[in-house]
Amino acid sequence: MLPANANGHMSNNGNPAENNNGGNADRPVLRNWRNKPTVLLIDESENHRVLGMAYLTAYGAETTSVTDGRAALELTFSGARFKLILIDMHMRYMSGAQCVNHLRTMGVKSLMLGMTIFCREREEHAFLEAGGNGFIPKPLSPDNFLQVLEALDNNQG
């Protein structure tokens, strides 16, 4: 598991040797980004956070994860900035739509995608109305996030 800092957030600098690969520093970064992607992963499930962090960092993304929307708001309020925010649609203390609404109210311009295994149409509508940009299947895998990272990199070149 990735180390957690004092606030319980897991983070690394995008170095694949620091992800959950047994410390194999020879593992290649599979993409050379013009602009290193910075990602915030918001998910209550530790398994989904660890898996998502491992995948994202293996592809060279600087990734931070938190357990819920409140922690994401605190992190953002402290000045952290991300190009991509992946938000679990079903969290205990606030929904994905509520989290997006608060982040947008704070002036966050990041691409925000809701992560879900299943979502009702009204939840999707609420997420988009709050300022969300779309959805990505859960659990994360390179098949469903790599195109997003590439698009972000191409739009910032």
N, CA, C and O of each residue as an XYZ file, in Angstrom:
628
protein
N       0.841     -1.168      0.000
C       0.000      0.000      0.000
C       0.887      1.233      0.000
O       1.981      1.210      0.565
N       0.428      2.311     -0.628
C       1.162      3.550     -0.644
C       1.105      4.216      0.720
O       0.103      4.099      1.425
N       2.169      4.916      1.100
C       2.178      5.561      2.409
C       1.179      6.702      2.474
O       0.931      7.391      1.484
N       0.618      6.888      3.638
C      -0.311      7.996      3.857
C       0.414      9.084      4.624
O       1.240      8.790      5.488
N       0.113     10.348      4.316
C       0.720     11.430      5.074
C      -0.078     11.666      6.350
O      -1.000     10.909      6.655
N       0.263     12.691      7.082
C      -0.360     12.939      8.384
C      -1.867     13.149      8.290
O      -2.586     12.893      9.256
N      -2.355     13.612      7.140
C      -3.789     13.842      6.976
C      -4.528     12.626      6.467
O      -5.737     12.683      6.244
N      -3.810     11.508      6.278
C      -4.446     10.307      5.776
C      -4.570     10.277      4.267
O      -5.249      9.408      3.721
N      -3.922     11.218      3.579
C      -3.948     11.253      2.123
C      -2.789     10.423      1.603
O      -1.681     10.499      2.135
N      -3.034      9.630      0.568
C      -1.950      8.903     -0.069
C      -1.476      9.739     -1.238
O      -2.291     10.298     -1.971
N      -0.159      9.833     -1.424
C       0.367     10.638     -2.504
C       1.736     10.140     -2.901
O       2.447      9.542     -2.093
N       2.107     10.385     -4.145
C       3.480     10.185     -4.578
C       3.758     11.190     -5.663
O       2.876     11.967     -6.030
N       4.961     11.193     -6.182
C       5.333     12.197     -7.166
C       5.236     11.695     -8.590
O       5.832     12.290     -9.489
N       4.505     10.620     -8.823
C       4.364     10.085    -10.160
C       5.462      9.124    -10.542
O       5.535      8.702    -11.696
N       6.321      8.764     -9.602
C       7.415      7.846     -9.868
C       6.921      6.421     -9.717
O       6.496      6.033     -8.629
N       6.965      5.617    -10.799
C       6.430      4.269    -10.705
C       7.173      3.408     -9.698
O       6.622      2.416     -9.222
N       8.405      3.759     -9.363
C       9.134      2.988     -8.360
C       8.521      3.158     -6.984
O       8.790      2.366     -6.081
N       7.681      4.204     -6.812
C       7.056      4.447     -5.520
C       5.657      3.866     -5.427
O       5.019      3.964     -4.379
N       5.167      3.259     -6.507
C       3.840      2.681     -6.391
C       3.961      1.267     -5.856
O       5.040      0.853     -5.431
N       2.891      0.541     -5.874
C       2.839     -0.768     -5.241
C       3.376     -1.853     -6.170
O       2.677     -2.826     -6.454
N       4.630     -1.691     -6.653
C       5.210     -2.670     -7.553
C       6.410     -3.370     -6.940
O       7.260     -3.890     -7.663
N       6.489     -3.390     -5.625
C       7.583     -4.060     -4.959
C       8.889     -3.294     -5.014
O       9.948     -3.876     -4.781
N       8.842     -1.998     -5.317
C      10.048     -1.191     -5.336
C      10.901     -1.411     -6.572
O      12.086     -1.078     -6.554
N      10.353     -1.951     -7.632
C      11.104     -2.203     -8.842
C      11.324     -0.891     -9.584
O      10.461     -0.441    -10.337
N      12.502     -0.275     -9.362
C      12.807      1.023     -9.959
C      13.032      0.917    -11.460
O      13.048      1.939    -12.145
N      13.210     -0.302    -11.997
C      13.440     -0.487    -13.422
C      12.143     -0.534    -14.222
O      12.176     -0.578    -15.452
N      11.012     -0.524    -13.544
C       9.725     -0.561    -14.247
C       9.562      0.727    -15.046
O       9.654      1.811    -14.470
N       9.324      0.645    -16.348
C       9.278      1.864    -17.163
C       7.998      2.658    -16.965
O       6.933      2.099    -16.704
N       8.125      3.961    -17.095
C       6.950      4.820    -17.193
C       6.460      4.655    -18.622
O       7.235      4.841    -19.560
N       5.221      4.317    -18.804
C       4.724      3.960    -20.118
C       4.389      5.156    -21.003
O       4.153      4.985    -22.199
N       4.366      6.346    -20.450
C       4.052      7.538    -21.246
C       5.025      8.659    -20.885
O       5.412      8.818    -19.728
N       5.408      9.425    -21.894
C       6.161     10.661    -21.677
C       5.193     11.809    -21.874
O       4.776     12.093    -22.997
N       4.836     12.467    -20.790
C       3.856     13.554    -20.836
C       4.568     14.878    -21.075
O       5.625     15.132    -20.498
N       3.997     15.709    -21.913
C       4.511     17.078    -22.049
C       4.251     17.843    -20.761
O       5.085     18.625    -20.305
N       3.095     17.606    -20.192
C       2.690     18.235    -18.933
C       2.256     17.111    -18.000
O       1.208     16.499    -18.204
N       3.054     16.846    -16.990
C       2.758     15.728    -16.085
C       1.343     15.858    -15.539
O       0.992     16.889    -14.965
N       0.525     14.817    -15.713
C      -0.840     14.875    -15.187
C      -0.847     14.848    -13.663
O      -0.120     14.077    -13.038
N      -1.670     15.692    -13.086
C      -1.890     15.682    -11.644
C      -3.333     15.258    -11.417
O      -4.262     15.829    -11.988
N      -3.502     14.246    -10.573
C      -4.816     13.628    -10.410
C      -5.174     13.546     -8.937
O      -4.348     13.170     -8.105
N      -6.409     13.902     -8.622
C      -6.977     13.667     -7.300
C      -8.010     12.562     -7.449
O      -8.934     12.667     -8.256
N      -7.849     11.513     -6.672
C      -8.742     10.356     -6.683
C      -9.531     10.366     -5.371
O      -8.945     10.249     -4.295
N     -10.857     10.506     -5.458
C     -11.723     10.567     -4.277
C     -12.572      9.305     -4.257
O     -13.436      9.114     -5.112
N     -12.318      8.442     -3.272
C     -13.059      7.184     -3.203
C     -13.003      6.648     -1.778
O     -11.936      6.617     -1.164
N     -14.144      6.228     -1.254
C     -14.190      5.657      0.093
C     -13.530      4.287      0.164
O     -13.019      3.900      1.215
N     -13.536      3.555     -0.934
C     -12.994      2.201     -0.953
C     -11.470      2.222     -1.016
O     -10.883      2.713     -1.981
N     -10.842      1.687      0.018
C      -9.386      1.624      0.027
C      -8.872      0.793     -1.146
O      -7.862      1.145     -1.755
N      -9.552     -0.301     -1.468
C      -9.123     -1.135     -2.594
C      -9.136     -0.355     -3.902
O      -8.195     -0.457     -4.689
N     -10.181      0.419     -4.142
C     -10.252      1.202     -5.372
C      -9.205      2.313     -5.381
O      -8.637      2.614     -6.431
N      -8.940      2.932     -4.217
C      -7.901      3.964     -4.151
C      -6.531      3.375     -4.444
O      -5.773      3.935     -5.237
N      -6.204      2.255     -3.816
C      -4.886      1.647     -4.010
C      -4.716      1.204     -5.462
O      -3.668      1.447     -6.060
N      -5.722      0.562     -6.030
C      -5.654      0.121     -7.415
C      -5.529      1.318     -8.361
O      -4.688      1.322     -9.259
N      -6.362      2.320     -8.152
C      -6.307      3.517     -8.994
C      -4.969      4.225     -8.890
O      -4.407      4.638     -9.905
N      -4.445      4.375     -7.670
C      -3.137      5.002     -7.470
C      -2.042      4.217     -8.187
O      -1.180      4.806     -8.839
N      -2.074      2.910     -8.069
C      -1.049      2.085     -8.702
C      -1.067      2.260    -10.220
O      -0.019      2.447    -10.838
N      -2.249      2.200    -10.815
C      -2.359      2.373    -12.269
C      -1.923      3.769    -12.701
O      -1.097      3.920    -13.601
N      -2.482      4.781    -12.055
C      -2.200      6.150    -12.471
C      -0.717      6.495    -12.331
O      -0.142      7.122    -13.220
N      -0.104      6.096    -11.238
C       1.311      6.408    -11.053
C       2.199      5.596    -11.988
O       3.252      6.074    -12.412
N       1.788      4.378    -12.314
C       2.556      3.576    -13.273
C       2.587      4.248    -14.641
O       3.520      4.038    -15.416
N       1.577      5.050    -14.937
C       1.537      5.785    -16.198
C       2.105      7.193    -16.050
O       1.956      8.014    -16.955
N       2.742      7.478    -14.944
C       3.439      8.742    -14.774
C       2.619      9.886    -14.244
O       3.072     11.030    -14.286
N       1.419      9.624    -13.743
C       0.591     10.697    -13.188
C       0.958     10.935    -11.726
O       1.114      9.990    -10.953
N       1.092     12.184    -11.362
C       1.270     12.547     -9.956
C      -0.106     12.467     -9.320
O      -1.009     13.225     -9.674
N      -0.261     11.546     -8.381
C      -1.597     11.201     -7.900
C      -1.713     11.339     -6.393
O      -0.814     10.950     -5.647
N      -2.829     11.898     -5.959
C      -3.168     12.003     -4.546
C      -4.554     11.393     -4.385
O      -5.410     11.549     -5.256
N      -4.774     10.697     -3.273
C      -6.116     10.162     -3.044
C      -6.603     10.543     -1.659
O      -5.825     10.691     -0.716
N      -7.911     10.697     -1.571
C      -8.572     10.979     -0.303
C      -9.808     10.096     -0.210
O     -10.276      9.547     -1.207
N     -10.331      9.969      1.018
C     -11.420      9.031      1.264
C     -12.812      9.586      1.017
O     -13.758      8.819      0.839
N     -12.955     10.916      1.003
C     -14.301     11.466      0.816
C     -14.251     12.907      0.342
O     -13.184     13.515      0.257
N     -15.426     13.439      0.034
C     -15.535     14.794     -0.475
C     -15.052     15.855      0.499
O     -14.464     16.854      0.085
N     -15.293     15.652      1.782
C     -14.826     16.644      2.765
C     -13.312     16.766      2.742
O     -12.776     17.873      2.797
N     -12.616     15.629      2.661
C     -11.150     15.653      2.605
C     -10.685     16.325      1.313
O      -9.674     17.028      1.311
N     -11.416     16.112      0.215
C     -11.067     16.761     -1.055
C     -11.219     18.269     -0.953
O     -10.381     19.014     -1.462
N     -12.284     18.725     -0.300
C     -12.491     20.160     -0.129
C     -11.398     20.768      0.741
O     -10.903     21.854      0.440
N     -11.015     20.082      1.816
C      -9.929     20.566      2.679
C      -8.618     20.655      1.913
O      -7.887     21.637      2.038
N      -8.324     19.639      1.127
C      -7.098     19.617      0.343
C      -7.085     20.767     -0.664
O      -6.069     21.444     -0.821
N      -8.191     20.985     -1.332
C      -8.299     22.066     -2.304
C      -8.198     23.420     -1.613
O      -7.537     24.329     -2.116
N      -8.847     23.555     -0.469
C      -8.801     24.809      0.286
C      -7.367     25.135      0.711
O      -6.995     26.304      0.818
N      -6.564     24.089      0.952
C      -5.168     24.300      1.367
C      -4.267     24.703      0.202
O      -3.090     25.005      0.400
N      -4.823     24.709     -1.025
C      -4.054     25.179     -2.172
C      -3.668     24.118     -3.182
O      -3.068     24.444     -4.206
N      -3.987     22.872     -2.931
C      -3.649     21.810     -3.885
C      -4.421     22.012     -5.184
O      -5.592     22.392     -5.165
N      -3.761     21.757     -6.308
C      -4.381     21.912     -7.623
C      -4.147     20.643     -8.440
O      -3.083     20.029     -8.364
N      -5.151     20.263     -9.217
C      -5.103     19.043    -10.015
C      -5.671     19.319    -11.397
O      -6.566     20.150    -11.551
N      -5.154     18.625    -12.400
C      -5.699     18.733    -13.751
C      -6.940     17.858    -13.902
O      -7.849     18.172    -14.670
N      -6.962     16.747    -13.150
C      -8.063     15.793    -13.234
C      -8.497     15.400    -11.830
O      -7.662     15.106    -10.976
N      -9.802     15.396    -11.595
C     -10.351     14.937    -10.322
C     -11.342     13.822    -10.632
O     -12.321     14.018    -11.351
N     -11.065     12.646    -10.070
C     -11.932     11.476    -10.236
C     -12.717     11.305     -8.944
O     -12.128     11.149     -7.875
N     -14.047     11.335     -9.039
C     -14.909     11.404     -7.864
C     -15.850     10.209     -7.813
O     -16.609      9.969     -8.751
N     -15.799      9.463     -6.717
C     -16.759      8.378     -6.495
C     -18.145      9.006     -6.432
O     -18.357      9.985     -5.717
N     -19.070      8.451     -7.168
C     -20.426      9.004     -7.204
C     -21.206      8.729     -5.921
O     -22.132      9.470     -5.590
N     -20.846      7.688     -5.207
C     -21.627      7.275     -4.033
C     -20.744      7.282     -2.787
O     -20.104      6.284     -2.454
N     -20.724      8.422     -2.111
C     -19.958      8.549     -0.875
C     -20.918      8.814      0.275
O     -22.037      9.284      0.070
N     -20.470      8.509      1.482
C     -21.330      8.655      2.658
C     -21.693     10.088      3.000
O     -22.871     10.394      3.184
N     -20.724     10.961      3.087
C     -20.981     12.296      3.635
C     -21.472     13.305      2.611
O     -22.150     14.271      2.960
N     -21.137     13.087      1.366
C     -21.672     13.930      0.300
C     -21.602     13.148     -1.001
O     -20.690     12.346     -1.207
N     -22.549     13.380     -1.858
C     -22.576     12.677     -3.143
C     -21.501     13.251     -4.063
O     -20.912     14.294     -3.777
N     -21.260     12.568     -5.146
C     -20.335     13.085     -6.152
C     -20.789     14.436     -6.674
O     -19.972     15.333     -6.882
N     -22.100     14.585     -6.889
C     -22.643     15.855     -7.377
C     -22.429     16.976     -6.365
O     -22.071     18.091     -6.745
N     -22.643     16.694     -5.091
C     -22.419     17.715     -4.059
C     -20.947     18.110     -3.991
O     -20.623     19.285     -3.823
N     -20.067     17.137     -4.119
C     -18.632     17.417     -4.098
C     -18.243     18.324     -5.268
O     -17.527     19.309     -5.087
N     -18.718     17.985     -6.461
C     -18.437     18.813     -7.638
C     -18.966     20.226     -7.431
O     -18.268     21.198     -7.721
N     -20.183     20.346     -6.937
C     -20.776     21.663     -6.707
C     -19.899     22.503     -5.775
O     -19.640     23.673     -6.058
N     -19.447     21.920     -4.677
C     -18.581     22.654     -3.734
C     -17.256     23.030     -4.390
O     -16.783     24.155     -4.229
N     -16.655     22.098     -5.127
C     -15.379     22.387     -5.781
C     -15.532     23.500     -6.817
O     -14.683     24.387     -6.903
N     -16.594     23.459     -7.591
C     -16.819     24.515     -8.590
C     -17.068     25.856     -7.907
O     -16.610     26.891     -8.391
N     -17.786     25.845     -6.794
C     -18.023     27.079     -6.040
C     -16.711     27.668     -5.535
O     -16.574     28.886     -5.414
N     -15.751     26.801     -5.244
C     -14.424     27.244     -4.795
C     -13.565     27.719     -5.960
O     -12.439     28.170     -5.750
N     -14.075     27.626     -7.180
C     -13.336     28.100     -8.347
C     -12.467     27.055     -9.030
O     -11.642     27.394     -9.878
N     -12.643     25.800     -8.673
C     -11.833     24.738     -9.261
C     -12.248     24.543    -10.725
O     -13.428     24.357    -11.025
N     -11.267     24.588    -11.625
C     -11.515     24.477    -13.067
C     -11.146     23.096    -13.619
O     -11.307     22.862    -14.817
N     -10.666     22.192    -12.795
C     -10.199     20.864    -13.217
C     -11.272     20.092    -13.977
O     -12.467     20.339    -13.816
N     -10.823     19.155    -14.807
C     -11.720     18.181    -15.404
C     -12.187     17.276    -14.272
O     -11.359     16.732    -13.542
N     -13.493     17.102    -14.110
C     -14.040     16.271    -13.036
C     -14.894     15.164    -13.630
O     -15.868     15.420    -14.338
N     -14.509     13.923    -13.325
C     -15.226     12.758    -13.814
C     -15.772     11.951    -12.654
O     -15.060     11.684    -11.686
N     -17.028     11.564    -12.748
C     -17.642     10.700    -11.751
C     -17.262      9.252    -12.016
O     -17.324      8.782    -13.151
N     -16.869      8.551    -10.960
C     -16.542      7.125    -11.072
C     -17.702      6.320    -10.505
O     -18.206      6.607     -9.419
N     -18.116      5.305    -11.261
C     -19.238      4.526    -10.794
C     -19.260      3.146    -11.431
O     -18.808      2.951    -12.559
N     -19.793      2.207    -10.686
C     -20.093      0.892    -11.240
C     -21.487      0.952    -11.849
O     -21.743      0.386    -12.911
N     -22.387      1.653    -11.152
C     -23.756      1.826    -11.615
C     -24.252      3.176    -11.130
O     -23.996      3.571     -9.992
N     -24.957      3.876    -11.992
C     -25.473      5.190    -11.620
C     -26.837      5.385    -12.262
O     -27.041      5.058    -13.431
N     -27.753      5.915    -11.495
C     -29.081      6.214    -12.026
C     -29.028      7.491    -12.870
O     -28.152      8.339    -12.696
N     -29.974      7.596    -13.771
C     -30.007      8.738    -14.678
C     -30.097     10.065    -13.918
O     -29.442     11.038    -14.291
N     -30.899     10.105    -12.863
C     -31.036     11.361    -12.106
C     -29.720     11.732    -11.412
O     -29.418     12.916    -11.267
N     -28.932     10.734    -10.980
C     -27.630     11.006    -10.364
C     -26.643     11.546    -11.406
O     -25.875     12.469    -11.131
N     -26.678     10.959    -12.598
C     -25.827     11.450    -13.681
C     -26.180     12.898    -14.015
O     -25.299     13.744    -14.172
N     -27.479     13.171    -14.123
C     -27.944     14.523    -14.433
C     -27.490     15.509    -13.349
O     -27.001     16.593    -13.668
N     -27.646     15.145    -12.080
C     -27.244     16.018    -10.977
C     -25.737     16.294    -11.016
O     -25.298     17.415    -10.761
N     -24.962     15.272    -11.333
C     -23.506     15.421    -11.401
C     -23.119     16.399    -12.511
O     -22.287     17.281    -12.304
N     -23.715     16.242    -13.667
C     -23.422     17.133    -14.791
C     -23.925     18.554    -14.528
O     -23.242     19.523    -14.858
N     -25.110     18.679    -13.940
C     -25.660     19.999    -13.592
C     -24.761     20.735    -12.591
O     -24.660     21.961    -12.628
N     -24.112     19.984    -11.700
C     -23.238     20.585    -10.693
C     -21.913     21.057    -11.291
O     -21.163     21.795    -10.651
N     -21.631     20.626    -12.523
C     -20.383     21.033    -13.170
C     -19.447     19.896    -13.495
O     -18.324     20.127    -13.944
N     -19.893     18.661    -13.275
C     -19.084     17.503    -13.658
C     -18.960     17.422    -15.169
O     -19.818     17.917    -15.900
N     -17.885     16.793    -15.632
C     -17.618     16.739    -17.068
C     -17.972     15.417    -17.726
O     -18.014     15.337    -18.954
N     -18.229     14.374    -16.938
C     -18.546     13.074    -17.523
C     -18.317     11.976    -16.514
O     -18.252     12.219    -15.309
N     -18.195     10.762    -17.023
C     -18.136      9.597    -16.150
C     -17.064      8.626    -16.627
O     -16.688      8.614    -17.799
N     -16.585      7.819    -15.698
C     -15.583      6.814    -15.996
C     -15.944      5.560    -15.189
O     -16.315      5.670    -14.021
N     -15.840      4.380    -15.794
C     -16.226      3.163    -15.070
C     -15.286      2.851    -13.909
O     -14.112      3.222    -13.905
N     -15.839      2.169    -12.945
C     -15.112      1.724    -11.773
C     -15.101      0.206    -11.785
O     -16.112     -0.386    -12.163
N     -14.043     -0.449    -11.402
C     -12.771      0.098    -10.933
C     -11.959      0.673    -12.095
O     -12.156      0.305    -13.253
N     -11.040      1.584    -11.758
C     -10.201      2.199    -12.773
C      -9.310      1.158    -13.430
O      -8.853      0.212    -12.789
N      -9.078      1.348    -14.700
C      -8.114      0.533    -15.430
C      -7.535      1.401    -16.534
O      -8.158      2.387    -16.927
N      -6.353      1.056    -17.046
C      -5.763      1.865    -18.117
C      -6.700      2.028    -19.308
O      -6.675      3.064    -19.974
N      -7.519      1.031    -19.584
C      -8.447      1.130    -20.709
C      -9.413      2.297    -20.571
O      -9.858      2.850    -21.577
N      -9.744      2.681    -19.340
C     -10.733      3.742    -19.191
C     -10.188      5.070    -18.696
O     -10.944      6.041    -18.647
N      -8.898      5.167    -18.320
C      -8.383      6.480    -17.924
C      -7.265      6.987    -18.826
O      -6.992      8.187    -18.837
N      -6.617      6.119    -19.576
C      -5.472      6.540    -20.379
C      -5.854      7.565    -21.439
O      -5.107      8.517    -21.665
N      -7.003      7.392    -22.094
C      -7.442      8.364    -23.098
C      -7.697      9.730    -22.473
O      -7.457     10.760    -23.102
N      -8.179      9.735    -21.243
C      -8.439     11.006    -20.551
C      -7.117     11.728    -20.297
O      -7.012     12.930    -20.540
N      -6.105     11.002    -19.810
C      -4.797     11.613    -19.552
C      -4.165     12.122    -20.847
O      -3.574     13.202    -20.871
N      -4.290     11.348    -21.916
C      -3.736     11.769    -23.204
C      -4.437     13.025    -23.715
O      -3.781     13.926    -24.238
N      -5.754     13.094    -23.572
C      -6.500     14.269    -24.004
C      -6.080     15.505    -23.201
O      -5.915     16.586    -23.767
N      -5.909     15.347    -21.901
C      -5.447     16.455    -21.067
C      -4.069     16.932    -21.524
O      -3.821     18.134    -21.617
N      -3.188     15.995    -21.805
C      -1.826     16.342    -22.235
C      -1.864     17.055    -23.584
O      -1.137     18.029    -23.782
N      -2.685     16.596    -24.500
C      -2.777     17.229    -25.827
C      -3.382     18.618    -25.761
O      -3.015     19.489    -26.550
N      -4.306     18.841    -24.831
C      -4.944     20.162    -24.709
C      -4.067     21.179    -24.005
O      -4.380     22.370    -23.997
N      -2.978     20.725    -23.415
C      -2.121     21.655    -22.682
C      -0.763     21.815    -23.342
O       0.141     22.402    -22.746
N      -0.598     21.312    -24.551
C       0.681     21.374    -25.249
C       0.897     22.692    -25.870
O       1.931     22.916    -26.500
